[in-house]
Each structure stands twice: as structure tokens, then as C-alpha cells.
Amino acid sequence: MATPKRRVSHSRTHKRKAQWLGALVEPALTICAHCGETIQTYRACPACGYYKGRQIIKISEKTATTKD
Ligand SMILES: [Zn+2]
């Protein structure tokens, strides 16, 4: 089995992980064109159920009022 030639320093490891974790904590966000809610890109809006100008999911009154 191939093995690494040199040990990777703490600095290199942490620099790599910092970039990797940075992508995890901040997803790409946009504003819903239908209701103005902040939503994730390329996802149907969880507040109104719209995506690309069409209603994709039916949102009932009960689920719309409760947050989390
Ligand atoms: Zn919406």
C-alpha cells in the first residue's frame, strides 16, 4: 500500500480543515421570489413551497406558523 512520504504538519492540516469546514457552515442563500424569505439556492421555499415560480410543495397553515 502506498504511504505518504512526509508527515503533514498541524499548520497544513488546520489550513485544509478550515477551508473544508468553512463550506459547511455557510450554505449559499438567496431570497424567495414569491414570499421574500431567505432560502437555500436550488431548493423549494420551505415557507411558501414555491420553486421557479411554481408551487412544488403544499404548505398547510399549521406547518407554516410553527418554526423549527
Ligand atoms: Zn417563499
PDB file of the backbone (N, CA, C, O) and the ligand in Angstrom, with CONECT records:
HET     ZN  A 101       1
ATOM      1  N   MET A   1       0.838  -1.199   0.000  1.00  0.00           N
ATOM      2  CA  MET A   1       0.000   0.000   0.000  1.00  0.00           C
ATOM      3  C   MET A   1       0.869   1.244   0.000  1.00  0.00           C
ATOM      4  O   MET A   1       1.884   1.300   0.694  1.00  0.00           O
ATOM      5  N   ALA A   2       0.475   2.236  -0.773  1.00  0.00           N
ATOM      6  CA  ALA A   2       1.234   3.491  -0.844  1.00  0.00           C
ATOM      7  C   ALA A   2       1.102   4.255   0.473  1.00  0.00           C
ATOM      8  O   ALA A   2       0.021   4.326   1.058  1.00  0.00           O
ATOM      9  N   THR A   3       2.199   4.814   0.919  1.00  0.00           N
ATOM     10  CA  THR A   3       2.190   5.589   2.163  1.00  0.00           C
ATOM     11  C   THR A   3       2.675   7.009   1.889  1.00  0.00           C
ATOM     12  O   THR A   3       3.439   7.221   0.947  1.00  0.00           O
ATOM     13  N   PRO A   4       2.247   7.994   2.695  1.00  0.00           N
ATOM     14  CA  PRO A   4       2.703   9.368   2.498  1.00  0.00           C
ATOM     15  C   PRO A   4       4.203   9.475   2.733  1.00  0.00           C
ATOM     16  O   PRO A   4       4.743   8.839   3.638  1.00  0.00           O
ATOM     17  N   LYS A   5       4.871  10.277   1.918  1.00  0.00           N
ATOM     18  CA  LYS A   5       6.317  10.420   2.035  1.00  0.00           C
ATOM     19  C   LYS A   5       6.687  11.215   3.288  1.00  0.00           C
ATOM     20  O   LYS A   5       7.660  10.904   3.975  1.00  0.00           O
ATOM     21  N   ARG A   6       5.895  12.241   3.567  1.00  0.00           N
ATOM     22  CA  ARG A   6       6.174  13.091   4.724  1.00  0.00           C
ATOM     23  C   ARG A   6       4.932  13.284   5.582  1.00  0.00           C
ATOM     24  O   ARG A   6       3.795  13.232   5.111  1.00  0.00           O
ATOM     25  N   ARG A   7       5.202  13.506   6.858  1.00  0.00           N
ATOM     26  CA  ARG A   7       4.143  13.816   7.804  1.00  0.00           C
ATOM     27  C   ARG A   7       3.552  15.184   7.454  1.00  0.00           C
ATOM     28  O   ARG A   7       4.292  16.116   7.140  1.00  0.00           O
ATOM     29  N   VAL A   8       2.215  15.308   7.506  1.00  0.00           N
ATOM     30  CA  VAL A   8       1.560  16.597   7.247  1.00  0.00           C
ATOM     31  C   VAL A   8       1.519  17.381   8.549  1.00  0.00           C
ATOM     32  O   VAL A   8       1.017  16.897   9.563  1.00  0.00           O
ATOM     33  N   SER A   9       2.061  18.616   8.511  1.00  0.00           N
ATOM     34  CA  SER A   9       2.157  19.426   9.724  1.00  0.00           C
ATOM     35  C   SER A   9       0.780  19.857  10.229  1.00  0.00           C
ATOM     36  O   SER A   9      -0.203  19.825   9.489  1.00  0.00           O
ATOM     37  N   HIS A  10       0.724  20.258  11.495  1.00  0.00           N
ATOM     38  CA  HIS A  10      -0.520  20.763  12.087  1.00  0.00           C
ATOM     39  C   HIS A  10      -1.027  21.943  11.287  1.00  0.00           C
ATOM     40  O   HIS A  10      -2.226  22.063  11.035  1.00  0.00           O
ATOM     41  N   SER A  11      -0.119  22.810  10.888  1.00  0.00           N
ATOM     42  CA  SER A  11      -0.480  24.008  10.136  1.00  0.00           C
ATOM     43  C   SER A  11      -1.184  23.643   8.836  1.00  0.00           C
ATOM     44  O   SER A  11      -2.238  24.197   8.524  1.00  0.00           O
ATOM     45  N   ARG A  12      -0.610  22.721   8.083  1.00  0.00           N
ATOM     46  CA  ARG A  12      -1.202  22.304   6.816  1.00  0.00           C
ATOM     47  C   ARG A  12      -2.555  21.642   7.032  1.00  0.00           C
ATOM     48  O   ARG A  12      -3.511  21.907   6.303  1.00  0.00           O
ATOM     49  N   THR A  13      -2.628  20.782   8.037  1.00  0.00           N
ATOM     50  CA  THR A  13      -3.882  20.091   8.346  1.00  0.00           C
ATOM     51  C   THR A  13      -4.969  21.100   8.687  1.00  0.00           C
ATOM     52  O   THR A  13      -6.084  21.025   8.171  1.00  0.00           O
ATOM     53  N   HIS A  14      -4.632  22.054   9.568  1.00  0.00           N
ATOM     54  CA  HIS A  14      -5.626  23.023  10.018  1.00  0.00           C
ATOM     55  C   HIS A  14      -6.038  23.972   8.905  1.00  0.00           C
ATOM     56  O   HIS A  14      -7.194  24.390   8.844  1.00  0.00           O
ATOM     57  N   LYS A  15      -5.113  24.313   8.031  1.00  0.00           N
ATOM     58  CA  LYS A  15      -5.453  25.176   6.897  1.00  0.00           C
ATOM     59  C   LYS A  15      -6.459  24.464   5.982  1.00  0.00           C
ATOM     60  O   LYS A  15      -7.422  25.067   5.508  1.00  0.00           O
ATOM     61  N   ARG A  16      -6.215  23.179   5.747  1.00  0.00           N
ATOM     62  CA  ARG A  16      -7.103  22.397   4.886  1.00  0.00           C
ATOM     63  C   ARG A  16      -8.485  22.272   5.522  1.00  0.00           C
ATOM     64  O   ARG A  16      -9.501  22.456   4.851  1.00  0.00           O
ATOM     65  N   LYS A  17      -8.520  21.956   6.835  1.00  0.00           N
ATOM     66  CA  LYS A  17      -9.793  21.771   7.513  1.00  0.00           C
ATOM     67  C   LYS A  17     -10.569  23.078   7.624  1.00  0.00           C
ATOM     68  O   LYS A  17     -11.800  23.073   7.617  1.00  0.00           O
ATOM     69  N   ALA A  18      -9.862  24.185   7.726  1.00  0.00           N
ATOM     70  CA  ALA A  18     -10.527  25.482   7.829  1.00  0.00           C
ATOM     71  C   ALA A  18     -11.325  25.766   6.560  1.00  0.00           C
ATOM     72  O   ALA A  18     -12.444  26.273   6.633  1.00  0.00           O
ATOM     73  N   GLN A  19     -10.767  25.449   5.412  1.00  0.00           N
ATOM     74  CA  GLN A  19     -11.458  25.653   4.141  1.00  0.00           C
ATOM     75  C   GLN A  19     -12.643  24.720   4.032  1.00  0.00           C
ATOM     76  O   GLN A  19     -13.726  25.123   3.605  1.00  0.00           O
ATOM     77  N   TRP A  20     -12.437  23.467   4.419  1.00  0.00           N
ATOM     78  CA  TRP A  20     -13.460  22.449   4.293  1.00  0.00           C
ATOM     79  C   TRP A  20     -14.651  22.760   5.190  1.00  0.00           C
ATOM     80  O   TRP A  20     -15.799  22.654   4.759  1.00  0.00           O
ATOM     81  N   LEU A  21     -14.377  23.150   6.455  1.00  0.00           N
ATOM     82  CA  LEU A  21     -15.448  23.454   7.390  1.00  0.00           C
ATOM     83  C   LEU A  21     -16.138  24.751   7.029  1.00  0.00           C
ATOM     84  O   LEU A  21     -17.330  24.915   7.291  1.00  0.00           O
ATOM     85  N   GLY A  22     -15.399  25.684   6.426  1.00  0.00           N
ATOM     86  CA  GLY A  22     -15.988  26.952   6.022  1.00  0.00           C
ATOM     87  C   GLY A  22     -17.105  26.763   5.031  1.00  0.00           C
ATOM     88  O   GLY A  22     -18.085  27.507   5.052  1.00  0.00           O
ATOM     89  N   ALA A  23     -16.976  25.774   4.155  1.00  0.00           N
ATOM     90  CA  ALA A  23     -18.008  25.498   3.166  1.00  0.00           C
ATOM     91  C   ALA A  23     -19.238  24.878   3.810  1.00  0.00           C
ATOM     92  O   ALA A  23     -20.343  25.006   3.283  1.00  0.00           O
ATOM     93  N   LEU A  24     -19.060  24.207   4.946  1.00  0.00           N
ATOM     94  CA  LEU A  24     -20.172  23.540   5.609  1.00  0.00           C
ATOM     95  C   LEU A  24     -21.065  24.502   6.372  1.00  0.00           C
ATOM     96  O   LEU A  24     -22.289  24.377   6.325  1.00  0.00           O
ATOM     97  N   VAL A  25     -20.469  25.469   7.082  1.00  0.00           N
ATOM     98  CA  VAL A  25     -21.257  26.316   7.972  1.00  0.00           C
ATOM     99  C   VAL A  25     -22.070  27.359   7.227  1.00  0.00           C
ATOM    100  O   VAL A  25     -23.095  27.805   7.742  1.00  0.00           O
ATOM    101  N   GLU A  26     -21.647  27.772   6.017  1.00  0.00           N
ATOM    102  CA  GLU A  26     -22.379  28.823   5.328  1.00  0.00           C
ATOM    103  C   GLU A  26     -22.887  28.353   3.964  1.00  0.00           C
ATOM    104  O   GLU A  26     -22.167  28.452   2.971  1.00  0.00           O
ATOM    105  N   PRO A  27     -24.116  27.847   3.905  1.00  0.00           N
ATOM    106  CA  PRO A  27     -24.656  27.434   2.617  1.00  0.00           C
ATOM    107  C   PRO A  27     -25.024  28.658   1.774  1.00  0.00           C
ATOM    108  O   PRO A  27     -25.252  29.741   2.312  1.00  0.00           O
ATOM    109  N   ALA A  28     -25.079  28.482   0.452  1.00  0.00           N
ATOM    110  CA  ALA A  28     -25.447  29.564  -0.449  1.00  0.00           C
ATOM    111  C   ALA A  28     -26.915  29.922  -0.225  1.00  0.00           C
ATOM    112  O   ALA A  28     -27.796  29.073  -0.357  1.00  0.00           O
ATOM    113  N   LEU A  29     -27.168  31.188   0.116  1.00  0.00           N
ATOM    114  CA  LEU A  29     -28.522  31.629   0.415  1.00  0.00           C
ATOM    115  C   LEU A  29     -29.001  32.637  -0.608  1.00  0.00           C
ATOM    116  O   LEU A  29     -28.217  33.388  -1.188  1.00  0.00           O
ATOM    117  N   THR A  30     -30.303  32.636  -0.814  1.00  0.00           N
ATOM    118  CA  THR A  30     -30.920  33.612  -1.712  1.00  0.00           C
ATOM    119  C   THR A  30     -32.267  34.009  -1.116  1.00  0.00           C
ATOM    120  O   THR A  30     -32.667  33.504  -0.067  1.00  0.00           O
ATOM    121  N   ILE A  31     -32.961  34.920  -1.799  1.00  0.00           N
ATOM    122  CA  ILE A  31     -34.268  35.369  -1.307  1.00  0.00           C
ATOM    123  C   ILE A  31     -35.356  34.798  -2.204  1.00  0.00           C
ATOM    124  O   ILE A  31     -35.265  34.858  -3.430  1.00  0.00           O
ATOM    125  N   CYS A  32     -36.393  34.241  -1.571  1.00  0.00           N
ATOM    126  CA  CYS A  32     -37.507  33.657  -2.313  1.00  0.00           C
ATOM    127  C   CYS A  32     -38.218  34.736  -3.135  1.00  0.00           C
ATOM    128  O   CYS A  32     -38.577  35.793  -2.616  1.00  0.00           O
ATOM    129  N   ALA A  33     -38.414  34.448  -4.429  1.00  0.00           N
ATOM    130  CA  ALA A  33     -39.047  35.433  -5.319  1.00  0.00           C
ATOM    131  C   ALA A  33     -40.539  35.584  -5.013  1.00  0.00           C
ATOM    132  O   ALA A  33     -41.153  36.593  -5.359  1.00  0.00           O
ATOM    133  N   HIS A  34     -41.112  34.571  -4.361  1.00  0.00           N
ATOM    134  CA  HIS A  34     -42.551  34.592  -4.096  1.00  0.00           C
ATOM    135  C   HIS A  34     -42.900  35.259  -2.779  1.00  0.00           C
ATOM    136  O   HIS A  34     -43.810  36.087  -2.728  1.00  0.00           O
ATOM    137  N   CYS A  35     -42.186  34.911  -1.703  1.00  0.00           N
ATOM    138  CA  CYS A  35     -42.551  35.450  -0.387  1.00  0.00           C
ATOM    139  C   CYS A  35     -41.450  36.286   0.261  1.00  0.00           C
ATOM    140  O   CYS A  35     -41.698  36.947   1.269  1.00  0.00           O
ATOM    141  N   GLY A  36     -40.247  36.270  -0.294  1.00  0.00           N
ATOM    142  CA  GLY A  36     -39.183  37.117   0.239  1.00  0.00           C
ATOM    143  C   GLY A  36     -38.401  36.504   1.387  1.00  0.00           C
ATOM    144  O   GLY A  36     -37.548  37.161   1.984  1.00  0.00           O
ATOM    145  N   GLU A  37     -38.689  35.258   1.692  1.00  0.00           N
ATOM    146  CA  GLU A  37     -37.989  34.542   2.770  1.00  0.00           C
ATOM    147  C   GLU A  37     -36.557  34.209   2.321  1.00  0.00           C
ATOM    148  O   GLU A  37     -36.321  33.979   1.135  1.00  0.00           O
ATOM    149  N   THR A  38     -35.609  34.183   3.255  1.00  0.00           N
ATOM    150  CA  THR A  38     -34.252  33.754   2.941  1.00  0.00           C
ATOM    151  C   THR A  38     -34.228  32.232   2.825  1.00  0.00           C
ATOM    152  O   THR A  38     -34.568  31.526   3.774  1.00  0.00           O
ATOM    153  N   ILE A  39     -33.825  31.733   1.661  1.00  0.00           N
ATOM    154  CA  ILE A  39     -33.858  30.291   1.419  1.00  0.00           C
ATOM    155  C   ILE A  39     -32.549  29.823   0.806  1.00  0.00           C
ATOM    156  O   ILE A  39     -31.754  30.624   0.315  1.00  0.00           O
ATOM    157  N   GLN A  40     -32.337  28.497   0.844  1.00  0.00           N
ATOM    158  CA  GLN A  40     -31.180  27.896   0.199  1.00  0.00           C
ATOM    159  C   GLN A  40     -31.391  27.872  -1.306  1.00  0.00           C
ATOM    160  O   GLN A  40     -32.519  27.710  -1.769  1.00  0.00           O
ATOM    161  N   THR A  41     -30.327  28.031  -2.070  1.00  0.00           N
ATOM    162  CA  THR A  41     -30.432  28.027  -3.520  1.00  0.00           C
ATOM    163  C   THR A  41     -30.765  26.628  -4.031  1.00  0.00           C
ATOM    164  O   THR A  41     -30.381  25.628  -3.424  1.00  0.00           O
ATOM    165  N   TYR A  42     -31.475  26.568  -5.140  1.00  0.00           N
ATOM    166  CA  TYR A  42     -31.884  25.321  -5.798  1.00  0.00           C
ATOM    167  C   TYR A  42     -32.722  24.420  -4.904  1.00  0.00           C
ATOM    168  O   TYR A  42     -32.699  23.196  -5.033  1.00  0.00           O
ATOM    169  N   ARG A  43     -33.477  25.061  -3.978  1.00  0.00           N
ATOM    170  CA  ARG A  43     -34.387  24.316  -3.108  1.00  0.00           C
ATOM    171  C   ARG A  43     -35.744  24.999  -3.150  1.00  0.00           C
ATOM    172  O   ARG A  43     -35.826  26.217  -3.309  1.00  0.00           O
ATOM    173  N   ALA A  44     -36.805  24.220  -3.008  1.00  0.00           N
ATOM    174  CA  ALA A  44     -38.135  24.798  -2.882  1.00  0.00           C
ATOM    175  C   ALA A  44     -38.207  25.570  -1.571  1.00  0.00           C
ATOM    176  O   ALA A  44     -37.622  25.160  -0.568  1.00  0.00           O
ATOM    177  N   CYS A  45     -38.928  26.690  -1.584  1.00  0.00           N
ATOM    178  CA  CYS A  45     -39.020  27.535  -0.388  1.00  0.00           C
ATOM    179  C   CYS A  45     -39.790  26.808   0.704  1.00  0.00           C
ATOM    180  O   CYS A  45     -40.918  26.378   0.462  1.00  0.00           O
ATOM    181  N   PRO A  46     -39.219  26.655   1.906  1.00  0.00           N
ATOM    182  CA  PRO A  46     -39.925  25.959   2.983  1.00  0.00           C
ATOM    183  C   PRO A  46     -41.118  26.755   3.523  1.00  0.00           C
ATOM    184  O   PRO A  46     -42.017  26.181   4.137  1.00  0.00           O
ATOM    185  N   ALA A  47     -41.130  28.080   3.297  1.00  0.00           N
ATOM    186  CA  ALA A  47     -42.206  28.912   3.830  1.00  0.00           C
ATOM    187  C   ALA A  47     -43.450  28.887   2.939  1.00  0.00           C
ATOM    188  O   ALA A  47     -44.569  28.799   3.444  1.00  0.00           O
ATOM    189  N   CYS A  48     -43.260  28.963   1.608  1.00  0.00           N
ATOM    190  CA  CYS A  48     -44.426  29.020   0.718  1.00  0.00           C
ATOM    191  C   CYS A  48     -44.498  27.844  -0.247  1.00  0.00           C
ATOM    192  O   CYS A  48     -45.524  27.650  -0.898  1.00  0.00           O
ATOM    193  N   GLY A  49     -43.424  27.049  -0.356  1.00  0.00           N
ATOM    194  CA  GLY A  49     -43.441  25.869  -1.213  1.00  0.00           C
ATOM    195  C   GLY A  49     -43.223  26.146  -2.686  1.00  0.00           C
ATOM    196  O   GLY A  49     -43.461  25.275  -3.523  1.00  0.00           O
ATOM    197  N   TYR A  50     -42.773  27.352  -3.014  1.00  0.00           N
ATOM    198  CA  TYR A  50     -42.568  27.713  -4.414  1.00  0.00           C
ATOM    199  C   TYR A  50     -41.136  27.458  -4.863  1.00  0.00           C
ATOM    200  O   TYR A  50     -40.191  27.619  -4.091  1.00  0.00           O
ATOM    201  N   TYR A  51     -40.993  27.063  -6.104  1.00  0.00           N
ATOM    202  CA  TYR A  51     -39.675  26.945  -6.739  1.00  0.00           C
ATOM    203  C   TYR A  51     -39.826  27.283  -8.202  1.00  0.00           C
ATOM    204  O   TYR A  51     -40.660  26.692  -8.888  1.00  0.00           O
ATOM    205  N   LYS A  52     -39.043  28.217  -8.696  1.00  0.00           N
ATOM    206  CA  LYS A  52     -39.069  28.694 -10.087  1.00  0.00           C
ATOM    207  C   LYS A  52     -40.477  29.120 -10.520  1.00  0.00           C
ATOM    208  O   LYS A  52     -40.928  28.792 -11.617  1.00  0.00           O
ATOM    209  N   GLY A  53     -41.161  29.860  -9.633  1.00  0.00           N
ATOM    210  CA  GLY A  53     -42.456  30.426  -9.980  1.00  0.00           C
ATOM    211  C   GLY A  53     -43.638  29.475  -9.908  1.00  0.00           C
ATOM    212  O   GLY A  53     -44.770  29.866 -10.194  1.00  0.00           O
ATOM    213  N   ARG A  54     -43.380  28.216  -9.524  1.00  0.00           N
ATOM    214  CA  ARG A  54     -44.472  27.255  -9.414  1.00  0.00           C
ATOM    215  C   ARG A  54     -44.518  26.697  -8.003  1.00  0.00           C
ATOM    216  O   ARG A  54     -43.488  26.587  -7.337  1.00  0.00           O
ATOM    217  N   GLN A  55     -45.732  26.340  -7.540  1.00  0.00           N
ATOM    218  CA  GLN A  55     -45.850  25.733  -6.215  1.00  0.00           C
ATOM    219  C   GLN A  55     -45.511  24.254  -6.326  1.00  0.00           C
ATOM    220  O   GLN A  55     -46.169  23.507  -7.051  1.00  0.00           O
ATOM    221  N   ILE A  56     -44.482  23.841  -5.602  1.00  0.00           N
ATOM    222  CA  ILE A  56     -43.993  22.474  -5.677  1.00  0.00           C
ATOM    223  C   ILE A  56     -44.539  21.663  -4.496  1.00  0.00           C
ATOM    224  O   ILE A  56     -45.003  20.537  -4.669  1.00  0.00           O
ATOM    225  N   ILE A  57     -44.476  22.247  -3.304  1.00  0.00           N
ATOM    226  CA  ILE A  57     -44.955  21.547  -2.119  1.00  0.00           C
ATOM    227  C   ILE A  57     -46.159  22.303  -1.566  1.00  0.00           C
ATOM    228  O   ILE A  57     -46.206  23.532  -1.619  1.00  0.00           O
ATOM    229  N   LYS A  58     -47.128  21.563  -1.038  1.00  0.00           N
ATOM    230  CA  LYS A  58     -48.264  22.199  -0.383  1.00  0.00           C
ATOM    231  C   LYS A  58     -47.891  22.447   1.066  1.00  0.00           C
ATOM    232  O   LYS A  58     -47.506  21.524   1.785  1.00  0.00           O
ATOM    233  N   ILE A  59     -48.009  23.709   1.495  1.00  0.00           N
ATOM    234  CA  ILE A  59     -47.709  24.069   2.877  1.00  0.00           C
ATOM    235  C   ILE A  59     -49.036  24.307   3.597  1.00  0.00           C
ATOM    236  O   ILE A  59     -49.808  25.192   3.229  1.00  0.00           O
ATOM    237  N   SER A  60     -49.286  23.492   4.638  1.00  0.00           N
ATOM    238  CA  SER A  60     -50.520  23.681   5.398  1.00  0.00           C
ATOM    239  C   SER A  60     -50.345  24.826   6.380  1.00  0.00           C
ATOM    240  O   SER A  60     -49.216  25.208   6.686  1.00  0.00           O
ATOM    241  N   GLU A  61     -51.445  25.378   6.879  1.00  0.00           N
ATOM    242  CA  GLU A  61     -51.424  26.514   7.800  1.00  0.00           C
ATOM    243  C   GLU A  61     -50.669  26.177   9.092  1.00  0.00           C
ATOM    244  O   GLU A  61     -49.965  27.016   9.655  1.00  0.00           O
ATOM    245  N   LYS A  62     -50.833  24.932   9.546  1.00  0.00           N
ATOM    246  CA  LYS A  62     -50.222  24.514  10.811  1.00  0.00           C
ATOM    247  C   LYS A  62     -48.677  24.535  10.703  1.00  0.00           C
ATOM    248  O   LYS A  62     -47.990  25.047  11.588  1.00  0.00           O
ATOM    249  N   THR A  63     -48.159  23.977   9.618  1.00  0.00           N
ATOM    250  CA  THR A  63     -46.705  23.907   9.479  1.00  0.00           C
ATOM    251  C   THR A  63     -46.102  25.261   9.142  1.00  0.00           C
ATOM    252  O   THR A  63     -44.940  25.518   9.457  1.00  0.00           O
ATOM    253  N   ALA A  64     -46.898  26.149   8.490  1.00  0.00           N
ATOM    254  CA  ALA A  64     -46.398  27.460   8.117  1.00  0.00           C
ATOM    255  C   ALA A  64     -46.192  28.346   9.328  1.00  0.00           C
ATOM    256  O   ALA A  64     -45.286  29.179   9.339  1.00  0.00           O
ATOM    257  N   THR A  65     -47.033  28.176  10.363  1.00  0.00           N
ATOM    258  CA  THR A  65     -46.947  29.047  11.535  1.00  0.00           C
ATOM    259  C   THR A  65     -45.878  28.584  12.521  1.00  0.00           C
ATOM    260  O   THR A  65     -45.277  29.408  13.212  1.00  0.00           O
ATOM    261  N   THR A  66     -45.633  27.271  12.594  1.00  0.00           N
ATOM    262  CA  THR A  66     -44.654  26.773  13.558  1.00  0.00           C
ATOM    263  C   THR A  66     -43.251  26.825  12.951  1.00  0.00           C
ATOM    264  O   THR A  66     -43.006  26.346  11.844  1.00  0.00           O
ATOM    265  N   LYS A  67     -42.361  27.414  13.706  1.00  0.00           N
ATOM    266  CA  LYS A  67     -40.956  27.494  13.268  1.00  0.00           C
ATOM    267  C   LYS A  67     -40.143  26.423  13.984  1.00  0.00           C
ATOM    268  O   LYS A  67     -40.306  26.220  15.187  1.00  0.00           O
ATOM    269  N   ASP A  68     -39.284  25.748  13.265  1.00  0.00           N
ATOM    270  CA  ASP A  68     -38.411  24.687  13.739  1.00  0.00           C
ATOM    271  C   ASP A  68     -39.106  23.486  14.314  1.00  0.00           C
ATOM    272  O   ASP A  68     -38.448  22.538  14.742  1.00  0.00           O
TER     273      ASP A  68
HETATM  274 ZN    ZN A 101     -41.266  31.543  -0.474  1.00  0.00          ZN2+
END
